[in-house]
Amino acid sequence: MARRTQSRFIFEVVENSRIFRHQFFVNGSRRAECNTCENHVPVSEPYNHHWRNDIKNQKSYYIQMGLPEKQILKTIEDQAIEEFILCDGSIAARTNDFLLDAGMDAVPQLLRFLSFGTEKLEATVGFYVDVKKERMYYESSPINIENHLDIGEAVDMIFSMLLEKISNYVLLHHRVPLEACVIRRMKVTVKRFCHSPKANSFSVSKIPLQYRVKNAAECFESANNKSSVELAKLAETYLNQKDQGRPIPATLKVNLYIFRVCNTSKELYAVPYLLHGEDVENTPTFIIQTDVVGGFQGLLEIQNIRKFLREDTKDRVFECRQCQSHFVDRVHLALHKQISCGRNFMVWHMDKDAIELHENCLPLPKEYFKYEWIGLASKRI
């Protein structure tokens, strides 16, 4: 029997404290409690006091964007930079270490930075591969990323499929396993689709893919279905409470939820931020959307909060009808379909001794990115 890992998130009241816990289960039996999620507040405090330090504590998912970082982003926009080269100068030389650091840290960090101020990103990833005496370049098809909380899953899917393609290719044409390949260089191409200047200041981006693909389409109602005055008033009340410490009046019967990410398991989940209505069927309920720096983006009304929060507990496998690949997660299946099962991935054969020359290169500051990214400008300023 395969090990099936699940988790749950609970609030527990002990004496005068309310404790938030994240518990892991294997085949239905509890095995561990997550110590990176657990936190305590007095039972009389509102739920949002559990999440006061989210931006500081969840650095893997929220970034800092001060004046120097905004200037870097402006330079990227002015020079129309869409291609970024990552070399092995700042990552361990072994292929496995390079891929691990690039997939877990370097590429997600770059994409989170580039997602600031955008509605979506269109990202393509390419690996430079040396095998025997040959050099090849493998490139994925583009994938759309419409919420910064989807970046980790999207990068993981592209890396997995690229490595599967490379493995199959070298096994067929060179009769060697993937372990015989050397990968120490990669290119990421990113097209940024920025917010329209005319966009409503309280308009929301799409919710994370995990919540878009679950069977809960009827859970959501576009914020446009609410009057703009009503939404603006609620948003202003929320911002005053958050920024100026003013409590949301108890007379305002509304329930608010936010998204969080577990620092240990990287799971995304929704938790209560404010509960002012016990009648969940009739109390207006909203999910708070935030951007990649933790700034307020808007509110999305949830019509069926129970279904929205409920996990899919059925032990099932999802099959792609096009290629018969199997997945245990709807998100992975949706990403797999978006890149057409990898059918449009490309491979180029290169002269191993060839040297690439690029003009107008922009080295991204290592003190911010930690890795040696080089932006390739398409025009001068």
C-alpha positions in Angstrom: 0.0 0.0 0.0 1.4 3.4 -1.0 2.0 6.0 1.7 -0.5 8.7 1.4 0.4 11.9 3.2 -2.3 14.5 4.2 -2.4 17.4 6.5 -5.0 19.5 8.3 -5.0 22.9 10.0 -6.8 23.4 13.3 -7.4 26.0 16.0 -7.2 24.7 19.5 -8.2 26.7 22.7 -6.0 25.9 25.7 -6.9 27.9 28.8 -6.6 31.6 27.7 -4.7 30.9 24.4 -5.9 30.0 20.9 -3.3 27.9 19.1 -3.0 27.4 15.4 -1.6 24.0 14.5 -0.7 22.2 11.2 -0.7 18.4 11.6 0.7 15.8 9.2 -1.0 12.4 8.7 0.3 9.3 6.9 -2.4 6.8 5.8 -4.8 8.4 8.3 -2.5 8.3 11.3 -1.0 11.5 12.8 2.7 11.4 12.6 4.0 14.9 13.2 3.1 18.5 13.9 4.6 21.4 11.9 6.5 23.8 14.1 6.9 26.5 11.5 3.1 27.1 11.3 2.2 26.9 15.0 1.5 30.1 16.7 -0.3 31.3 19.9 -2.5 34.4 20.6 -4.8 35.2 23.5 -8.2 33.7 22.9 -9.8 37.2 23.0 -7.7 38.5 20.1 -9.1 38.5 16.5 -7.9 35.8 14.1 -5.8 38.2 12.1 -3.3 38.5 15.0 -2.2 35.0 14.1 -0.9 36.3 10.8 0.6 39.7 11.8 4.2 38.6 10.8 3.3 36.7 7.6 5.4 39.0 5.3 8.4 38.8 7.5 8.1 35.0 8.2 7.2 33.9 4.6 10.2 35.3 2.7 10.0 32.4 0.2 6.7 33.8 -1.1 6.8 37.5 -0.4 9.6 39.8 -1.6 11.0 43.2 -0.6 10.6 45.9 -3.2 12.3 49.0 -2.1 13.6 51.9 -4.2 16.8 50.0 -5.5 14.7 47.0 -6.5 12.1 49.2 -8.3 15.0 50.8 -10.2 16.2 47.4 -11.3 12.8 46.5 -12.5 12.5 49.9 -14.4 15.8 49.2 -16.1 14.5 45.8 -17.2 11.4 47.4 -18.6 13.3 50.2 -20.3 15.7 47.9 -22.0 12.9 45.4 -22.9 14.8 42.5 -21.2 12.9 39.2 -21.5 15.8 36.7 -21.5 17.8 35.8 -18.4 20.8 33.6 -18.3 21.8 31.7 -15.1 25.3 30.3 -15.1 27.0 28.0 -12.6 29.2 30.7 -11.1 27.2 31.0 -7.9 25.8 27.4 -7.7 27.6 24.2 -7.0 29.0 22.7 -10.2 27.4 19.3 -9.9 24.4 18.9 -12.2 22.0 17.7 -9.4 23.0 20.6 -7.2 22.6 23.1 -10.0 19.1 21.8 -10.9 18.1 21.7 -7.2 19.2 25.2 -6.4 17.8 26.6 -9.7 14.4 24.9 -9.3 13.9 25.5 -5.6 15.3 29.0 -5.3 16.9 30.8 -8.2 14.2 30.6 -10.8 11.2 31.1 -8.4 13.0 34.1 -6.9 13.5 35.7 -10.3 9.9 35.1 -11.3 8.5 36.5 -8.1 10.6 39.6 -8.6 9.4 40.0 -12.2 5.8 39.4 -11.2 5.6 42.6 -9.3 3.0 44.9 -10.9 1.8 42.3 -13.4 -1.4 40.6 -14.2 0.5 37.5 -15.4 3.8 36.2 -16.5 4.5 34.0 -19.6 7.6 32.0 -18.8 9.8 29.6 -20.8 12.7 27.6 -19.4 15.7 26.2 -21.3 18.6 23.9 -20.3 22.0 23.8 -21.9 22.9 20.1 -21.9 26.3 18.5 -22.5 26.3 14.7 -23.2 29.4 12.9 -24.5 30.9 15.3 -27.1 27.6 17.0 -28.0 25.9 20.1 -26.6 22.1 20.6 -26.9 19.6 23.2 -25.8 16.2 22.0 -24.6 13.4 24.5 -24.2 9.9 24.2 -22.7 6.8 25.7 -24.2 5.5 28.9 -22.5 3.5 28.6 -19.3 1.2 31.3 -18.0 1.5 32.2 -14.3 -1.5 34.3 -13.1 -0.8 34.4 -9.4 2.5 34.6 -7.6 1.5 31.8 -5.3 1.5 29.4 -8.4 5.2 30.1 -9.2 6.7 27.2 -7.2 4.3 24.6 -8.7 4.8 25.9 -12.3 8.6 25.8 -12.1 8.4 22.3 -10.6 6.2 21.1 -13.5 8.5 22.6 -16.2 11.7 21.3 -14.6 10.1 17.8 -14.3 8.9 17.7 -17.9 12.2 19.1 -19.3 14.2 16.5 -17.4 11.9 13.7 -18.6 12.3 14.9 -22.2 16.1 15.1 -21.9 16.2 11.7 -20.2 14.2 10.0 -23.0 16.2 11.8 -25.7 19.7 10.9 -24.5 18.6 7.4 -23.7 17.3 6.9 -27.3 20.0 8.8 -29.2 23.1 8.3 -27.0 22.2 5.2 -25.0 23.2 6.9 -21.8 21.1 7.8 -18.7 20.2 11.3 -17.6 23.0 11.1 -15.0 25.6 11.1 -17.8 24.4 14.7 -18.8 26.0 17.9 -17.5 23.7 20.8 -17.0 25.3 24.0 -15.5 23.6 26.7 -17.5 20.0 27.7 -18.3 17.9 30.5 -19.8 14.6 31.8 -18.6 12.5 33.9 -21.0 9.8 35.9 -19.3 7.1 38.2 -20.8 5.5 40.5 -18.3 1.9 41.6 -18.7 1.5 44.6 -16.5 -1.7 46.0 -15.0 -3.6 48.5 -17.1 -3.3 52.0 -15.8 -7.1 52.2 -16.0 -7.6 49.2 -13.9 -9.8 49.5 -10.8 -7.5 49.9 -7.7 -9.5 47.2 -6.0 -9.7 44.7 -8.9 -8.3 41.3 -8.0 -6.1 38.9 -9.9 -7.0 35.3 -10.4 -6.9 33.2 -7.3 -4.2 30.5 -7.0 -4.6 27.6 -9.4 -5.1 25.2 -6.5 -8.5 26.9 -5.8 -9.4 27.4 -9.5 -9.2 23.8 -10.5 -11.0 22.2 -7.6 -14.6 21.3 -8.1 -15.8 24.5 -6.5 -16.6 26.8 -9.4 -19.9 27.8 -7.7 -17.9 29.0 -4.7 -16.8 32.2 -6.2 -18.5 35.3 -7.3 -16.8 38.1 -9.2 -16.2 41.2 -7.1 -17.8 43.1 -10.0 -21.2 41.6 -8.9 -20.9 43.8 -5.9 -21.4 47.5 -6.2 -18.1 49.4 -6.5 -19.1 51.6 -3.6 -19.8 48.6 -1.3 -16.5 47.0 -2.2 -14.5 50.2 -1.9 -16.0 50.8 1.6 -15.2 47.3 2.8 -11.6 47.5 1.3 -11.1 50.9 3.0 -12.3 49.5 6.3 -9.9 46.6 6.0 -6.9 48.8 5.1 -7.6 51.2 8.0 -7.7 48.2 10.4 -4.5 46.8 8.9 -2.4 50.0 8.5 -3.8 52.2 11.3 -4.8 49.7 13.9 -8.5 50.6 13.7 -10.7 47.6 14.5 -13.3 46.5 12.0 -16.7 47.4 13.7 -18.5 44.4 15.1 -21.6 45.7 13.5 -20.1 45.0 10.1 -21.2 41.4 9.7 -18.6 40.0 7.3 -16.1 37.2 7.3 -12.7 37.5 5.8 -10.1 34.8 4.9 -6.5 35.0 3.6 -4.0 32.6 2.0 -1.0 31.3 3.8 1.9 29.0 2.8 3.5 26.4 5.1 7.2 27.0 5.3 7.8 23.3 5.9 5.6 21.5 3.4 5.0 24.5 1.0 1.3 23.8 1.1 -1.1 26.6 0.3 -4.2 27.0 2.4 -6.9 29.5 3.4 -7.4 30.6 7.0 -9.8 33.1 8.8 -8.7 36.7 9.1 -11.9 38.0 10.7 -15.1 36.2 11.7 -18.0 38.5 12.5 -20.8 36.3 11.5 -21.7 32.9 12.9 -24.3 32.2 10.2 -21.8 31.2 7.4 -24.6 30.5 5.0 -25.8 34.1 5.0 -22.8 36.1 6.1 -20.9 37.8 3.2 -17.5 36.1 3.0 -14.5 37.3 1.1 -10.9 36.1 0.4 -8.3 38.8 0.7 -5.9 38.9 -2.3 -2.4 40.2 -1.8 0.4 40.8 -4.3 4.0 39.4 -4.2 5.1 42.1 -1.7 2.1 41.4 0.6 0.2 44.5 -0.6 -3.6 44.5 -0.7 -5.0 43.7 -4.2 -8.7 43.3 -3.6 -11.5 41.1 -2.3 -13.2 38.1 -3.9 -16.5 37.0 -2.6 -16.9 33.3 -1.7 -20.5 31.9 -2.0 -19.8 28.5 -0.5 -17.1 28.8 2.2 -17.4 25.2 3.4 -16.8 23.8 -0.1 -14.0 26.4 -0.7 -12.1 25.3 2.4 -12.8 21.5 2.1 -10.0 19.4 0.9 -10.5 16.6 -1.7 -10.1 13.6 0.6 -10.8 11.0 -2.1 -7.7 8.9 -2.9 -7.9 9.3 -6.6 -5.6 9.5 -9.6 -6.3 12.0 -12.4 -5.4 10.9 -16.0 -4.5 13.1 -18.9 -6.8 12.1 -21.8 -4.2 13.2 -24.3 -1.2 11.3 -23.2 -2.5 9.0 -20.4 -0.1 10.4 -17.9 -1.3 10.1 -14.3 -1.3 12.7 -11.5 -2.4 12.7 -7.9 -3.0 16.5 -7.9 -5.4 18.5 -10.0 -2.9 21.4 -10.1 -0.2 19.3 -11.7 -2.7 18.0 -14.2 -3.9 21.5 -15.1 -0.2 22.7 -15.6 0.5 19.6 -17.6 -2.4 20.4 -19.9 -1.4 24.1 -20.2 1.9 23.1 -21.7 0.2 20.6 -24.0 1.8 17.5 -22.4 5.2 18.8 -23.4 4.6 18.2 -27.1 5.9 21.6 -28.1 9.2 21.4 -26.2 12.1 22.0 -28.5 15.7 20.7 -28.8 18.6 22.3 -30.7 22.0 20.8 -31.4 24.8 23.2 -30.9 28.5 23.4 -31.6 30.1 22.6 -28.3 33.0 25.0 -28.9 30.8 27.8 -29.9 30.8 31.0 -27.8 27.7 33.1 -27.4 28.2 36.8 -27.6 25.5 39.1 -26.2 25.5 42.9 -26.3 23.8 45.1 -23.6 24.0 42.6 -20.8 22.6 43.6 -17.4 24.1 41.7 -14.5 21.4 41.5 -11.8 22.8 42.4 -8.3 23.9 39.3 -6.5 23.3 40.8 -3.1 19.6 40.7 -3.9 19.2 37.7 -6.2 22.0 35.5 -4.6 22.6 33.9 -8.0 24.4 35.2 -11.0 21.6 36.2 -13.4 22.4 38.1 -16.6 19.6 39.9 -18.4 19.9 40.2 -22.2 18.6 43.5 -23.4 17.0 43.8 -26.8 17.4 47.5 -27.0 19.6 50.3 -25.7 18.3 53.2 -23.5 
